[in-house]
């Protein structure tokens, strides 16, 4: 999956990224992620409610799936 395909999926709505390690990151809004040529920077809310950024190399993303939109 190339960068443009990843960007298209992210624009379509909330997604879940699964990494090769099995870890997942839910991206609920396009504003929560920036995709570069080699990495994606994602804002993730921690258990304490604070947002932190995580940097994920694109080569470690094994799956991107659409999530159901919140009603």
MOPAC internal coordinates of N, CA, C and O (Angstrom, degrees):
PM7 1SCF
backbone

  N    0.0000 0     0.00 0     0.00 0    0    0    0
  C    1.4489 1     0.00 0     0.00 0    1    0    0
  C    1.5244 1   107.22 1     0.00 0    2    1    0
  O    1.2310 1   120.34 1   -55.07 1    3    2    1
  N    1.3080 1   116.95 1   124.93 1    3    2    1
  C    1.4511 1   120.04 1  -178.45 1    5    3    2
  C    1.5314 1   111.58 1   -89.65 1    6    5    3
  O    1.2310 1   120.99 1    -3.69 1    7    6    5
  N    1.3382 1   115.72 1   176.31 1    7    6    5
  C    1.4627 1   121.74 1  -175.32 1    9    7    6
  C    1.5213 1   112.27 1   -59.90 1   10    9    7
  O    1.2310 1   120.26 1   136.08 1   11   10    9
  N    1.3304 1   117.11 1   -43.92 1   11   10    9
  C    1.4635 1   120.34 1  -178.76 1   13   11   10
  C    1.5302 1   111.86 1   -63.55 1   14   13   11
  O    1.2310 1   120.47 1   140.07 1   15   14   13
  N    1.3205 1   116.70 1   -39.93 1   15   14   13
  C    1.4693 1   119.69 1   178.21 1   17   15   14
  C    1.5260 1   110.66 1   -64.88 1   18   17   15
  O    1.2310 1   120.44 1   138.86 1   19   18   17
  N    1.3398 1   116.77 1   -41.14 1   19   18   17
  C    1.4736 1   120.03 1   176.46 1   21   19   18
  C    1.5251 1   110.15 1   -61.20 1   22   21   19
  O    1.2310 1   120.18 1   134.45 1   23   22   21
  N    1.3362 1   117.27 1   -45.55 1   23   22   21
  C    1.4673 1   120.34 1   179.54 1   25   23   22
  C    1.5209 1   111.32 1   -61.18 1   26   25   23
  O    1.2310 1   120.10 1   138.74 1   27   26   25
  N    1.3248 1   117.42 1   -41.26 1   27   26   25
  C    1.4676 1   120.66 1   178.61 1   29   27   26
  C    1.5166 1   110.96 1   -61.17 1   30   29   27
  O    1.2310 1   120.20 1   135.93 1   31   30   29
  N    1.3127 1   117.22 1   -44.07 1   31   30   29
  C    1.4688 1   119.98 1   179.05 1   33   31   30
  C    1.5149 1   111.29 1   -62.74 1   34   33   31
  O    1.2310 1   120.39 1   140.10 1   35   34   33
  N    1.3209 1   116.86 1   -39.90 1   35   34   33
  C    1.4612 1   120.73 1  -178.92 1   37   35   34
  C    1.5228 1   111.52 1   -67.84 1   38   37   35
  O    1.2310 1   120.10 1   148.00 1   39   38   37
  N    1.3078 1   117.42 1   -32.00 1   39   38   37
  C    1.4732 1   121.14 1   178.29 1   41   39   38
  C    1.5260 1   111.74 1   -73.29 1   42   41   39
  O    1.2310 1   119.77 1   157.60 1   43   42   41
  N    1.3217 1   118.05 1   -22.40 1   43   42   41
  C    1.4582 1   121.77 1  -176.16 1   45   43   42
  C    1.5208 1   113.26 1   -75.31 1   46   45   43
  O    1.2310 1   119.89 1   165.27 1   47   46   45
  N    1.2906 1   117.81 1   -14.73 1   47   46   45
  C    1.4534 1   118.75 1   178.79 1   49   47   46
  C    1.5042 1   111.54 1   143.74 1   50   49   47
  O    1.2310 1   120.05 1    10.96 1   51   50   49
  N    1.3113 1   117.51 1  -169.04 1   51   50   49
  C    1.4597 1   120.05 1  -176.81 1   53   51   50
  C    1.5257 1   110.94 1   -63.10 1   54   53   51
  O    1.2310 1   121.10 1   -40.37 1   55   54   53
  N    1.3478 1   115.51 1   139.63 1   55   54   53
  C    1.4585 1   120.75 1  -179.49 1   57   55   54
  C    1.5222 1   110.70 1  -134.59 1   58   57   55
  O    1.2310 1   121.23 1   -16.22 1   59   58   57
  N    1.3114 1   115.26 1   163.78 1   59   58   57
  C    1.4636 1   122.99 1   171.64 1   61   59   58
  C    1.5241 1   107.30 1  -120.63 1   62   61   59
  O    1.2310 1   120.85 1   -53.96 1   63   62   61
  N    1.3173 1   115.97 1   126.04 1   63   62   61
  C    1.4557 1   121.76 1   175.73 1   65   63   62
  C    1.5234 1   107.78 1   -98.92 1   66   65   63
  O    1.2310 1   120.43 1   -50.20 1   67   66   65
  N    1.3163 1   116.77 1   129.80 1   67   66   65
  C    1.4540 1   122.19 1   174.49 1   69   67   66
  C    1.5197 1   107.98 1  -109.22 1   70   69   67
  O    1.2310 1   121.09 1   -51.34 1   71   70   69
  N    1.3260 1   115.52 1   128.66 1   71   70   69
  C    1.4570 1   121.34 1  -179.49 1   73   71   70
  C    1.5219 1   110.49 1   -94.15 1   74   73   71
  O    1.2310 1   120.38 1   -15.80 1   75   74   73
  N    1.3259 1   116.88 1   164.20 1   75   74   73
  C    1.4600 1   121.57 1   179.25 1   77   75   74
  C    1.5243 1   112.06 1   -57.08 1   78   77   75
  O    1.2310 1   120.18 1   151.35 1   79   78   77
  N    1.3248 1   117.25 1   -28.65 1   79   78   77
  C    1.4630 1   122.20 1  -179.96 1   81   79   78
  C    1.5230 1   112.54 1   -75.05 1   82   81   79
  O    1.2310 1   120.22 1   168.34 1   83   82   81
  N    1.3502 1   117.18 1   -11.66 1   83   82   81
  C    1.4570 1   121.39 1  -176.02 1   85   83   82
  C    1.5150 1   112.92 1    97.07 1   86   85   83
  O    1.2310 1   120.02 1   167.11 1   87   86   85
  N    1.3270 1   117.56 1   -12.89 1   87   86   85
  C    1.4642 1   121.51 1   176.34 1   89   87   86
  C    1.5254 1   109.53 1   -65.45 1   90   89   87
  O    1.2310 1   120.66 1   -28.25 1   91   90   89
  N    1.3326 1   116.35 1   151.75 1   91   90   89
  C    1.4578 1   120.91 1   178.51 1   93   91   90
  C    1.5226 1   109.85 1  -127.66 1   94   93   91
  O    1.2310 1   121.62 1   -24.68 1   95   94   93
  N    1.3175 1   114.51 1   155.32 1   95   94   93
  C    1.4677 1   121.68 1   174.31 1   97   95   94
  C    1.5123 1   107.24 1  -137.23 1   98   97   95
  O    1.2310 1   120.43 1   -56.64 1   99   98   97
  N    1.3252 1   116.79 1   123.36 1   99   98   97
  C    1.4615 1   121.80 1   176.55 1  101   99   98
  C    1.5207 1   109.00 1   -91.47 1  102  101   99
  O    1.2310 1   120.92 1   -52.56 1  103  102  101
  N    1.3140 1   115.85 1   127.44 1  103  102  101
  C    1.4639 1   122.07 1   178.20 1  105  103  102
  C    1.5171 1   106.55 1  -113.01 1  106  105  103
  O    1.2310 1   120.99 1   -73.47 1  107  106  105
  N    1.3308 1   115.71 1   106.53 1  107  106  105
  C    1.4500 1   121.07 1  -173.63 1  109  107  106
  C    1.5143 1   113.53 1   -87.95 1  110  109  107
  O    1.2310 1   120.43 1   162.11 1  111  110  109
  N    1.3337 1   116.79 1   -17.89 1  111  110  109
  C    1.4567 1   120.96 1  -177.78 1  113  111  110
  C    1.5200 1   109.19 1  -145.37 1  114  113  111
  O    1.2310 1   120.34 1   -34.47 1  115  114  113
  N    1.3050 1   116.95 1   145.53 1  115  114  113
  C    1.4635 1   122.73 1   179.24 1  117  115  114
  C    1.5255 1   111.19 1   -59.89 1  118  117  115
  O    1.2310 1   120.11 1   150.86 1  119  118  117
  N    1.3159 1   117.39 1   -29.14 1  119  118  117
  C    1.4514 1   121.73 1   179.68 1  121  119  118
  C    1.5239 1   112.80 1   -70.33 1  122  121  119
  O    1.2310 1   119.80 1   170.54 1  123  122  121
  N    1.3195 1   117.99 1    -9.46 1  123  122  121
  C    1.4610 1   122.27 1  -177.44 1  125  123  122
  C    1.5275 1   112.93 1   -90.80 1  126  125  123
  O    1.2310 1   119.84 1  -178.72 1  127  126  125
  N    1.3352 1   117.91 1     1.28 1  127  126  125
  C    1.4615 1   120.24 1  -176.27 1  129  127  126
  C    1.5218 1   110.71 1  -143.86 1  130  129  127
  O    1.2310 1   121.46 1   -35.30 1  131  130  129
  N    1.3251 1   114.80 1   144.70 1  131  130  129
  C    1.4564 1   122.81 1   171.21 1  133  131  130
  C    1.5146 1   106.74 1  -128.23 1  134  133  131
  O    1.2310 1   120.63 1   -51.41 1  135  134  133
  N    1.3238 1   116.40 1   128.59 1  135  134  133
  C    1.4591 1   120.97 1  -178.28 1  137  135  134
  C    1.5182 1   108.87 1  -109.93 1  138  137  135
  O    1.2310 1   121.26 1   -55.57 1  139  138  137
  N    1.3280 1   115.19 1   124.43 1  139  138  137
  C    1.4572 1   121.63 1   176.19 1  141  139  138
  C    1.5239 1   109.64 1  -102.75 1  142  141  139
  O    1.2310 1   120.60 1    14.94 1  143  142  141
  N    1.3101 1   116.45 1  -165.06 1  143  142  141
  C    1.4605 1   120.10 1  -178.48 1  145  143  142
  C    1.5201 1   112.36 1   -75.46 1  146  145  143
  O    1.2310 1   119.97 1   156.27 1  147  146  145
  N    1.3510 1   117.66 1   -23.73 1  147  146  145
  C    1.4651 1   119.91 1  -178.17 1  149  147  146
  C    1.5174 1   114.53 1  -127.85 1  150  149  147
  O    1.2310 1   120.13 1   163.80 1  151  150  149
  N    1.3366 1   117.35 1   -16.20 1  151  150  149
  C    1.4631 1   120.56 1  -176.06 1  153  151  150
  C    1.5172 1   111.53 1  -139.48 1  154  153  151
  O    1.2310 1   121.56 1   -18.11 1  155  154  153
  N    1.3188 1   114.62 1   161.89 1  155  154  153
  C    1.4628 1   122.24 1   170.11 1  157  155  154
  C    1.5257 1   106.94 1  -120.44 1  158  157  155
  O    1.2310 1   120.46 1   -47.48 1  159  158  157
  N    1.3172 1   116.72 1   132.52 1  159  158  157
  C    1.4605 1   122.12 1   176.54 1  161  159  158
  C    1.5210 1   106.89 1  -105.69 1  162  161  159
  O    1.2310 1   121.04 1   -58.38 1  163  162  161
  N    1.3354 1   115.62 1   121.62 1  163  162  161
  C    1.4602 1   121.74 1  -173.16 1  165  163  162
  C    1.5252 1   109.67 1  -121.55 1  166  165  163
  O    1.2310 1   120.38 1   -46.81 1  167  166  165
  N    1.3345 1   116.89 1   133.19 1  167  166  165
  C    1.4625 1   120.71 1   171.52 1  169  167  166
  C    1.5193 1   108.17 1   -84.58 1  170  169  167
  O    1.2310 1   121.16 1   -55.11 1  171  170  169
  N    1.3263 1   115.40 1   124.89 1  171  170  169
  C    1.4655 1   121.49 1  -177.14 1  173  171  170
  C    1.5194 1   108.40 1  -123.99 1  174  173  171
  O    1.2310 1   120.76 1   -47.67 1  175  174  173
  N    1.3255 1   116.15 1   132.33 1  175  174  173
  C    1.4687 1   120.56 1   177.83 1  177  175  174
  C    1.5250 1   108.71 1   -83.56 1  178  177  175
  O    1.2310 1   120.91 1   -54.95 1  179  178  177
  N    1.3286 1   115.86 1   125.05 1  179  178  177
  C    1.4540 1   121.76 1   178.85 1  181  179  178
  C    1.5186 1   111.77 1   -81.12 1  182  181  179
  O    1.2310 1   121.11 1    -4.20 1  183  182  181
  N    1.3260 1   115.49 1   175.80 1  183  182  181
  C    1.4611 1   120.67 1   179.38 1  185  183  182
  C    1.5208 1   111.96 1   -62.92 1  186  185  183
  O    1.2310 1   120.61 1   155.61 1  187  186  185
  N    1.3382 1   116.44 1   -24.39 1  187  186  185
  C    1.4658 1   120.54 1   179.21 1  189  187  186
  C    1.5213 1   112.61 1   -85.71 1  190  189  187
  O    1.2310 1   120.28 1  -177.84 1  191  190  189
  N    1.3475 1   117.07 1     2.16 1  191  190  189
  C    1.4572 1   121.09 1   178.31 1  193  191  190
  C    1.5196 1   114.52 1    87.86 1  194  193  191
  O    1.2310 1   120.14 1   173.16 1  195  194  193
  N    1.3211 1   117.35 1    -6.84 1  195  194  193
  C    1.4574 1   121.85 1   179.82 1  197  195  194
  C    1.5270 1   110.45 1   -84.05 1  198  197  195
  O    1.2310 1   120.59 1   -36.15 1  199  198  197
  N    1.3167 1   116.47 1   143.85 1  199  198  197
  C    1.4636 1   121.11 1   175.89 1  201  199  198
  C    1.5198 1   109.53 1   -88.73 1  202  201  199
  O    1.2310 1   121.52 1   -41.65 1  203  202  201
  N    1.3257 1   114.70 1   138.35 1  203  202  201
  C    1.4584 1   121.47 1   176.04 1  205  203  202
  C    1.5189 1   107.90 1  -134.64 1  206  205  203
  O    1.2310 1   120.61 1   -26.70 1  207  206  205
  N    1.3164 1   116.45 1   153.30 1  207  206  205
  C    1.4565 1   118.51 1   178.42 1  209  207  206
  C    1.5290 1   109.69 1   -95.59 1  210  209  207
  O    1.2310 1   121.50 1   -37.59 1  211  210  209
  N    1.3124 1   114.74 1   142.41 1  211  210  209
  C    1.4596 1   122.95 1   175.17 1  213  211  210
  C    1.5149 1   106.83 1  -123.23 1  214  213  211
  O    1.2310 1   121.02 1   -42.55 1  215  214  213
  N    1.3093 1   115.65 1   137.45 1  215  214  213
  C    1.4619 1   121.44 1   178.64 1  217  215  214
  C    1.5190 1   107.73 1  -105.85 1  218  217  215
  O    1.2310 1   120.57 1   -59.36 1  219  218  217
  N    1.3332 1   116.52 1   120.64 1  219  218  217
  C    1.4623 1   122.04 1  -179.12 1  221  219  218
  C    1.5284 1   109.59 1  -116.50 1  222  221  219
  O    1.2310 1   119.95 1   -60.35 1  223  222  221
  N    1.3297 1   117.71 1   119.65 1  223  222  221
  C    1.4705 1   119.01 1   173.49 1  225  223  222
  C    1.5297 1   109.74 1   -62.73 1  226  225  223
  O    1.2310 1   120.48 1   -43.31 1  227  226  225
  N    1.3237 1   116.69 1   136.69 1  227  226  225
  C    1.4672 1   120.27 1  -177.52 1  229  227  226
  C    1.5295 1   112.02 1   -60.40 1  230  229  227
  O    1.2310 1   120.06 1   147.60 1  231  230  229
  N    1.3242 1   117.50 1   -32.40 1  231  230  229
  C    1.4701 1   119.73 1  -178.01 1  233  231  230
  C    1.5179 1   112.58 1   -68.68 1  234  233  231
  O    1.2310 1   119.57 1   166.10 1  235  234  233
  N    1.3443 1   118.42 1   -13.90 1  235  234  233
  C    1.4609 1   120.72 1   179.24 1  237  235  234
  C    1.5241 1   113.30 1   -90.66 1  238  237  235
  O    1.2310 1   120.40 1   176.14 1  239  238  237
  N    1.3485 1   116.85 1    -3.86 1  239  238  237
  C    1.4661 1   120.56 1  -179.19 1  241  239  238
  C    1.5196 1   109.16 1   -85.28 1  242  241  239
  O    1.2310 1   121.13 1   -66.31 1  243  242  241
  N    1.3300 1   115.45 1   113.69 1  243  242  241
  C    1.4579 1   119.67 1  -177.91 1  245  243  242
  C    1.5250 1   113.03 1   -94.14 1  246  245  243
  O    1.2310 1   120.26 1   157.50 1  247  246  245
  N    1.3446 1   117.10 1   -22.50 1  247  246  245
  C    1.4679 1   119.36 1  -177.79 1  249  247  246
  C    1.5243 1   109.96 1  -156.07 1  250  249  247
  O    1.2310 1   121.16 1   -37.40 1  251  250  249
  N    1.3320 1   115.39 1   142.60 1  251  250  249
  C    1.4666 1   122.08 1   171.52 1  253  251  250
  C    1.5128 1   106.70 1  -128.67 1  254  253  251
  O    1.2310 1   120.92 1   -56.91 1  255  254  253
  N    1.3383 1   115.86 1   123.09 1  255  254  253
  C    1.4624 1   119.45 1  -179.17 1  257  255  254
  C    1.5218 1   110.06 1  -128.30 1  258  257  255
  O    1.2310 1   120.99 1   -33.21 1  259  258  257
  N    1.3328 1   115.72 1   146.79 1  259  258  257
  C    1.4562 1   122.07 1   177.84 1  261  259  258
  C    1.5251 1   109.73 1   -72.84 1  262  261  259
  O    1.2310 1   120.65 1   -39.42 1  263  262  261
  N    1.3247 1   116.37 1   140.58 1  263  262  261
  C    1.4567 1   123.16 1   173.80 1  265  263  262
  C    1.5188 1   107.45 1  -102.67 1  266  265  263
  O    1.2310 1   120.92 1   -23.27 1  267  266  265
  N    1.3021 1   115.85 1   156.73 1  267  266  265
  C    1.4649 1   120.53 1   175.69 1  269  267  266
  C    1.5238 1   108.67 1   -68.83 1  270  269  267
  O    1.2310 1   120.91 1   -44.95 1  271  270  269
  N    1.3012 1   115.87 1   135.05 1  271  270  269
  C    1.4719 1   120.80 1   177.77 1  273  271  270
  C    1.5165 1   109.49 1   -66.79 1  274  273  271
  O    1.2310 1   120.70 1   -36.81 1  275  274  273
  N    1.3313 1   116.27 1   143.19 1  275  274  273
  C    1.4660 1   120.91 1   177.71 1  277  275  274
  C    1.5141 1   109.66 1   -66.85 1  278  277  275
  O    1.2310 1   120.87 1   -42.43 1  279  278  277
  N    1.3099 1   115.94 1   137.57 1  279  278  277
  C    1.4716 1   121.38 1  -179.79 1  281  279  278
  C    1.4925 1   110.69 1   -94.23 1  282  281  279
  O    1.2310 1   120.10 1   180.00 1  283  282  281

